[in-house]
Every structure is written in C-alpha cells, then in structure tokens.
Amino acid sequence: MPDKVPSNELEARLKRFRAIMDVHHPSWKLAVIFSKINLYYLTGTMQDGMLLIPRSGEAVLWVRRSYERAVNESLFPLIRPMDGFRDAAAVLGTVPSAVHIETEFVPLAFLQRFQKHFPFREALSLDAQIAYTRSVKSTYELNLMRKSGELHRIVLEERVPLMLKEGMSEVDLVGELYAQMLRDGHHGVARFGMFDTEIAIGHIAFGESSLYPTSFNGPGGNYGMGPAVPFIGSRERKLTKGDLVFIDIGFGVEGYHTDKTLNYVFGKEPGNEIMREHNACLDIQSRLAEKLKPGAIPSALYEDIMNSLSPTFLKNFMGFDKRQVRFLGHGIGLVIDEVPVIARGFDNPLEENMVLALEPKKGIENVGMVGIENTFLVTPDGGECITGHSRGLVTVI
C-alpha cells in the first residue's frame, strides 16, 4: 500500500489554505470541502464526506462512507463518522450566515440538501483560494511528480516506438499503452478539474485523426470510439506507413500527474513542412521555459510569445481551423488542468515550485498535429523539465 500523506504535510496545507482565505476573505467564518480531490489534498483520504474548516477551531473530516477506510489511510487528526449532514450540524452548532464552498463543484440539488441542516443564507466561493493553495508544490509533492515525470519519459521515449506496428488501430495502441503504463507504475487515471470532463489516458491519434473536432479544451483531437464515447480512439483508423502518430497523455504517481506529448513518424522520414512547424514549436517551448521564474506574469508570457509569431504561423497554431485554444501551458498536480495558466487573464506572478505543462502545437492539414509538451518546475533559473528532453518527432522505421 502507498505511504500515507505525512501529518506535517497535511498540517502545512491546511495552514496555507487558512492564510490565503484570511487574505482574500478577511471575514470568512466557515469553509466546507466536498470534492474528493480537495479532500485528498487536505486530509490524505478520498471518501464520501466533507471537511468542515471553521475559522476559529479545529477542522473535522466527517465521513459517510467509508469511515473505516478513512481512519486506516489518513493521518488527519480529527475524523468522525456521520450518517448524514444532520450529525455534523448537531456538533457544529451555530452556522454562520455565509459559508464558503466549492461553487465550481457543488450542484444546486446537493447544495439544497446541505442547507437543510446547515441553514446559511449565502454560499460564497473558495475555488480560487484552494486552487492557489494547491498551485505551489511541497517537496513531498515534487518528489512524486519527479517520479511520475521519469516514468512518463520512459513510456513515451522508450516504450512507444516498440509498440507501433503497421495495421494496428488507435484502440489497439491505447490498450497496449495503458497496460504498459500500469506495469510501469501509473496510478491508472487522468484526472481533470474541468467540469464534466471524461478522458481515459489522453489523446492518441494517427494522422488526420489528431485534427478532428472535440469538446476537450486542448489543441489536439481524436476520432474517439463514437458519439457516446468521443475519446480513447478509433477501431477503424489503422496505422499506415507515413502516418504521424500523436500521443498526448498524462501519467501519474499516487495522485500526482505530469503531462507530455510526443509525435512519431511511422515508416518514413518526416517531410520539410512537418520538420519546420515542429521545430518552431520546440523553439516556443524553449523560450517559455527559460522564463518560468518566480515573479514572471503568465499573461505577459502569453502575450510575448503570441505577438512574436507571424500571421502565417498563427493559422492552425494551438489547434486546427477555428478550434484553437487560447493558452500555451497550464498548471498541473492532482489534476492535469490546474492554475496558473499561460494565457490572458492570469496576472498573478509565478512562484517557486509551481509546476506547469508547456504545450505549443500546430495542426497541419491532412497530416496531423505536430509540436511538443513537457512538464516544468518553476525555479529561479527558469523552468526545469521533469519529463525528459526528447525533441519529439521520433522516426520509427
């Protein structure tokens, strides 16, 4: 069984969250955490329950199911069982008129059930505060992400070239890749914070499939299994000589992810257009990585890069046709899409030990998506890559 999250780690996270709430919401009285990701971050266990954090007093993890498992795997100091919200409300006593919750996560019907026993008048958001708390990684978290990054490197740089075989389908590759990832230590899921987002391990696509429209907020695409499952891959799209293979996947160890993309040219050398556009993306990643230092402003980094690119290059950059995304990189940790984001509107300066995935990519009509993605740690010397140094566009003959 994986080691428990250390008690001093949990204590430091809760202390940081309280301090951030004090700054952003000076009059806050009670914060309530429901989502399993944030419960895990603050308590070290992922159960059906809630964490009550009063401004004055000790935080209590109330668990409906499974209390026994929570006690077994968490070092959080106060864990109590409950049959329902009524039990926790009886112990808490007076409920403040305003309560801070995860407004990005809690559905209206759930909120109404909660308010039957916690009769506050106003639900206020703590989403930005918990996201900011999580954005700066501890040594404990970075050790897990470094481990994930190295295993991620091995899978994409060493394993995948041996898997590619003429005639295999996208689904064939996904199945073989996923099994290998599990054998190598992957925790088994790719988690996203984006509302109602499902994905298996990432985007795995042959040729033009990586340009196909998708609701997922990323540069690449995928035919998917069909309308009911518009991801994973196509059973019909088979690998042929000359195909560009696009693999954009997350890897994770004990909850913590890294993100990485490599392209492979199967059965022949890449053409001049592919090389030119891919190398331009490599240059963009390098320029961004150099600037990932404490104090850098994400929105300014985005504008600097975008303003330096020609109108010709900007066509189909960070997507294909009219489906271009408006970012160049994103924070990563317990979910793949964390803050900060290298995009307009993200004006808070970077801090040391934030972790971001940089992913400059460009679509080429009738060919596929080229480019690169790696995960970087913010340091005083610039971004430190933790997912390997391959230049991508790997030729597999």
N, C-alpha and C positions, 0 to 999 in steps of 0.2 A: 504494500500500500504506500502511495506517495506520502512524504513527510507532511505533517500539519504545518499550516502557516504559523510562524512563531508568534508568541503572545506579544512580544515587544514590537513586532511588525504591525499587528492589529492595533495596538495602543497608539503607535505613531500615526497611522492612517486616520483613526478617529479624531485624534488631537488636531491633525492638519485640517480635516473637514470642519471641525468646530471653529477653528481660527478663521477659515475662509468664510464661513457663514457669519461670523461676527463682523467681518469687514463689509460684506455685501448686503447683509440683512441684520443691521445692528439691533433690531427689536425682536428678532426671532425667539420663539418660545419652545416649539416642538417640531422636530423633523422626523419623518417616517419613511423608511426604506422598504419597498416591496419587491423590487426586481431581483431575480436570482443572481445576476452579475454583480450588482452593488452589494447584495447581501454577502456574497462570497468575498468581495473585496474588503468589507469591513468586519466580517466575523469568521471567515475561513470555512464556511459551510454554505451549501446551496439548497435550502429547504423551502417548503411551503410555509411561509410565516411572514413576520415583519420585525424590523428593528426600530424600536422607539428610542429616539435620542432627544431627551429634554435638555434645554439649555442649562438648567441647574439640576444636577442629579445624574445618576448613572444610567447609561444606555442599557436596554434589555432586549435580548433577542427572544421573541415569542414564536414558538414553533407549533404548527398544527400537524405537520407530517414531514419528516419523521423526527420526533424529539430524540429518540434513542440514537439515531444516526448523527444528529447534530452534536450531541454530547460526546459521542465517540470520536468524531473527527475534528472538532473545533476546540480551540483554546480560549475562546471568548469567555470572559469571566461570568457573565450573567445570562443563562439560557433557561427559559421556563416554558413548560408545555401549555397549550391552550386548545380548547375545543372550538373556539370561535372568538371573534373580536370582543365579545362581552367579557370574557375572562380578563383580558388585558385592560380593558376600560375600567373594570372594578378596582384593579390595583392602582392604576394611574391616578384615578380621582378626577380632579378638575381638568377640563380640556380647554386650552386657550381658544380665543375666537378665530385665530388664523393659524393654520398648520401648513408646514412646508412638505410637499410630496414630490414624487417623480411625475410631473404632469405629462412628460413625453411617453410615459409607460402605462399609467393607470387609466383603464377605460372608465367611462362615465358610470356604467352599472356597478362596477366594482367600487367606485368612489361612493356611490349612494349607499351601498351595503355597509361600507366602513363608517359612514356618517351616522348611521342608525345608532351606533354605540359610541362614536366619538363625534358629538354634535357641534362641530366647529362651523363657523359661518363662511369662512373664506379659505380656499385651497390655493396656496402660493407655490411657485416653482423652486425647486432646489437643483434642477437638472444641470445648469451651468456650473454650480458650485461643486457637485460631486464629480462632474467631468473634469473640471480643473484640478480637483484633488488627485484624481487618478492619472493626470497627464504627466506628472513628474514621477519618475520611477525610482524606487529604492534599490539598494544593492541586491537585496533578495530578489526583486522582480527582474532586474537586469541580468542576474545570473541565469534565470530561467529563459529569458529572451535570447541571451547569447547561445544557450544550448539549443534552443529552437532554431536559431539562425544557422548554426553549423550543420544540424541535421537537414535543414532546408536546402542548404548548399549541396550537400551530398546527394540528396534526392534529385535535384534539377540538373546539377552539373555532371554527376557520375552515373546515376541510375537511368534517367530517362533516355539518353542516347542508345542504351542497350535494349530498351523496350520497343522502339519504333520499328515496325515491320510493315512492309507493303501489304495492302489489303485489309489491315485491321481497321475497325471502326473507331470513332471517337469514344463510344461507350466501352469498347474493348480496352482502350488505353486508360480511361478513367478507372475501370475496375482493377487493372493491373497496378496502376499508380497508387490508388488508395490502399490496396493491400500492402504494397511495399512501404508506404508511409507509416502504416500501423506497425509493421515489423521494425521500422527504424526508430519508433518512439513517439510518433504523432499522437496527440490526445484524442483524435477522432472526429472533431467538428471544426467548422469555420464559422465563428460567431460574429454577427453584425449587430450594431445598435440601431441601424436604420429601421424605421417602422415597417413591420410585416414583410421582412426580407428573408427569403429562403435561398440557400445555396448549399451545395454538397461540399466540394473542396475548393472550387474556383471555376475559372473559365479554361476549358481545354478544347481547342478548336483546330481544325485542319483548313488551311487556305481561306477562302471567302467566308467560311462559317464564322470567323472571328470578327467579321464586319456586320453580322446580322443584327437587326434591331433587338434590343432587350430593355426591360424596365429597370434593370440594375444600373445604379449610378456609377458607372465606370467606363473607361474608354473602349474596352473590348466587347465582343458579342459572342453569341453561340446559338446554333440552331436549337439545342435542347432536345428533350425527349418528345416534346409536343406541347400543345396549348395548356394542358393540365400540369405539366412539369417542364417549364420552359428553361431548364438548365440541365446540368450533368453533361449531355452530349447527344449526338445523333447516332442511331443504329445504322442509318443508311449512308452517311458520309464516310467513305473509305479512304485510307491513306494511299496516295499515289506518288510516283517519283516527280519531284519538282515542287511538291507542296511545302508551304510554310506552316510549321506547327507552332501554335501559340499556346503557351501554358502559363497562366496567371493563377497561382494558388497560394493559400495560406497554409502555414504549418504552425503547430502549437505544442507546448510542453506545460503540463499542469496548469492549463487555463490561459497561458500567455502566448500570443501569436507573433509571428513575423510574416511579412508579405514579400513575394518575389515573383518576377516574371522573366522567363527566357523564351527565345524563339529558336527554332531549329529548322534548317533547310534540309529536306529529306531527298536523298538520291541524286543531288546535283549541287554545284556551287551556286551561291546567290548571285543574282544579276546586279548590274550597276545601280539601278534605281533603288533596289532593296538596301544595298550597302550604303548608299548616300543618305537615305532617310533614316536608317537605323543609326548610323554614326552621328547624325545631327541630334538624335535623341540622347545618345550617350554623352555628347558634349553638354546638353542641357542638364542632365543628371549631375555631371561633374561640377558644373558651375553652381548649381543649387547646393550640392553637398558641401562645397567649400564655405558657404555662407551660413551653414547650420551652427551658429554660435549663439551663446546666451546674449540676449538683447536684440537680436535680429527680429524684424517685424514680418510675420508671414505674408501679409497683404503686400508689403513693399517688395518682397522676394518675388511674388507672383507677377506684379506689375513690371519689375525689371526684366524678367525673362520674356514675358509676352510682348513688351514693347521692343525687344531686340530682334524679334522674329519677323521675317518678311511675310507679306500677304500670301505669297505662293505657298510658303511652308505652313502657314496657319490653316490653310484649307486642309481639312481632314486631320488636323492635329488634335490630340486628346479625344479622338472619336472619329466617326466616319459620317460624311454628308452633314446633315443638320443635327446629328446626335452627339455633339461634342460636350464634354463635361467641362466645368469651369473651375478646375483645380489642378494642381501639379503634384500634390502629395498630401498625405493625411497622417494624423497621429495613429498609434496602434498600441495595443496592450491586451486587456481582457476581451476586447472586441477589435475587429480589424479596422473599423471606421471610427476612430477616436479624434479628439481635438489635441493639438491645433491642426488646422488645415491650411495648406499653402494656397490661398485663394483670397479674393476680395472680401472685406468684412472681418477678417481675423487680424485684429490690430494689437492684441496683447503680445508683448515680446516673448520670444522663446526663452526657456530656462534650461540650465544644465540638467542633463539626464532625462529630458523629454526624448521620445523615440518617434520617428516619422518614417513612413514609406514614401519614397520619391518614385513617380512612375510616368515619365514622359514617353508618350506613344503616338504613333501616327498610322492611320489607315492608308493602304494603297489599293486602289480599285482593282478588283478581280484577283488580288494577291492575298491580302490579309493585313493584320495589324503587326507592325514592327515596333521596336522600342525595348525598353528595359524597366525593371523595377527592383529596388533593393531597399532594405530597412537600415536606417541610420540612427545613431545615438548623437544627440546634441552635446558637443564638448567645446571648451574654449579654443580648440584648434580646428574647429569645423566638424562636419559630420563624419562619424566613424561607422563604416559599413560593417554590419554583423551577419550578412547573408552571402558573403563571397564576393569575388572580384571578376567573375567571368564577364566578358564583353558581350555575351549573348550571340545570337545568330549563329548557332553551332551547326556546322555542316555534318550531316550523318549520311555517309555513303554506304 
